[in-house]
Amino acid sequence: MDNSVFNALGIDLSSQSKGTSACLIEFSGNSGKCRDPHESCLDEVLDKLVAQANAIGIDAPFGWPSSFAKSVSESAHHSWDNDLRNAMRFRATDKGIRKRLGNWPLSVSTDLIALPAMRAKALLNRHAVKDKSGGEKVSSKATPKQAF
């Protein structure tokens, strides 16, 4: 990577690839330009962009209430799919309702914003990020304005 160029990656992370966007911004001197925008990002696309970035800002929560975080923090998943997603969202009772009635009840453990947090956890695990304060190239939960 050229030392005179600084690549910042911004990720608007959704729970699924649809709705997830990312963009590399190349800074050189006093200017920056959008170099590599992507929509509907699969994890593989995010991984390739992460490898090119000097710094990363992710618009997704990185945590949950402490009682929920305890159970999730022991997870070591490195992939993300609907089976894992549903296993983390629904209780056995909820699965019984789904089987009997054909639709999912509201999740008692998560709301929709928690789903991007679960995907963010998998992304951070894949890249062995332990320090989410910005010390390991990844900014903590960032909104676009705060990312830069």
N, C-alpha and C positions, 0 to 999 in steps of 0.2 A: 504494500500500500504506500503510495507517494506521501512523504511526510508533510508536503506543503498543502495537501488536500485533507480535509476532515469530513468524514461521512457520518451524518446523523440519521438514524432510522426512527421514524415515527410509526407506531402501530396502533390502529384503532381496532382493538381485539373484541370480536364477538364470540359467542359460544360455538359457532359453526363457521366454516369458511365463508359461506354467504353472509355478508354483513361485515366481514373483516377486510380492512384496507391497510396498506402499508406504503410508505414512500421513503426512499433514500434522498436526502438533501446533501448535495456536495457543496461544501464551503471551501473557497479558495480566496485568500486575501480578504477583502471586505465584502464579498458577495457570496450568495448561495443560489443554487438552482436545483429544482426538482429533477432528479435524474432517473428515477426508476419507480414510477407509481404502479401499484397493483391493487386490484379489487378482487373480492371473493378468494382470499388467500388460503390455500391449503397449508398445513404445517410444513411441508417440504419447501414451499416458497418462503415462508417466514425464516426457516433455518438457513437458507441460502443468503437471504438479506442480512440476517444477524451476523453471518460470517464476514460480510463486507463492511460492517459498521464499526466506527470508533466509539459511538455512544448511541444508546437506545432509550426512547421514551415510549412507554406502553400505556394506552388509555384503557385500563381495566383495573378493577380492585385486586389487590394482592392478598387480601385476608378476609376473615369472617369474624363473627362474635367468638369470644374465647372458647365457649363450650363446643361449638361446631368445629372451630379450628383444631382443637385437640384431636378429634377423630380424623380430620382430613390431613393434618400434618404428618401423620404416620404413614400416609400413602406414598408409595414410591413409583407411581405409574409414569411411564415415559411416552405413552400414546393416549389418544383421545378418540373414543368412538361412542356410539349411542348406547351400547350395553353398559359401559363404564359410567356414562353420564346418568343413565337411569338407575343404576345400582347406588350411586351417590345421592340421588334425589328422593327415591321412593322407599318406603318401608314395605315389609311383607304384606301388611294390610292393604296398602295402596295397590300392590301388584294383584292381590285378590280382587279388588274392585275393578281394576283394568280387565282382568280375565272375565269377570262376570258381566260387566256393563259395557266393555269395549272402549272406555276412555279413561284417561288418567285423572285422578282427583288433584286438587292443589297440593303441592309439596309442602310438608310441614318443616322440612329442613332447609329449603332453599327458595329463593325468589329468582326471577330471571337474571338479575344482576350477578348472582353468585355463579352462574354458569360460565361467563367469561373468566371469572376468578379461578375456576377449576381448570379451564384451558390454559390460563396464564401459568398456573402451577406446573402443568405438564411441560410448557415451553421453557420455563426456568429450570426445571429438572433436566431436560434434554441438554441444556447448555451449562449444567452444573453451577448455576448461580445460587449462592447462599446469601450474599449481601445484597439486599434489595434497596439499599439506600443510595445507590449510584456508584459505590466503590468498585463494582465489577462490571462496568460498562453499561449496566442497566439502571435506568432511572426508576425510582419508586413510582407508584401509581401517578400517572401524569395525564393532565388534559392537554390538548394541543398547545394552549398558551403557555403552560408550565413546562412543557417538554424541552423548550429551547430557552 
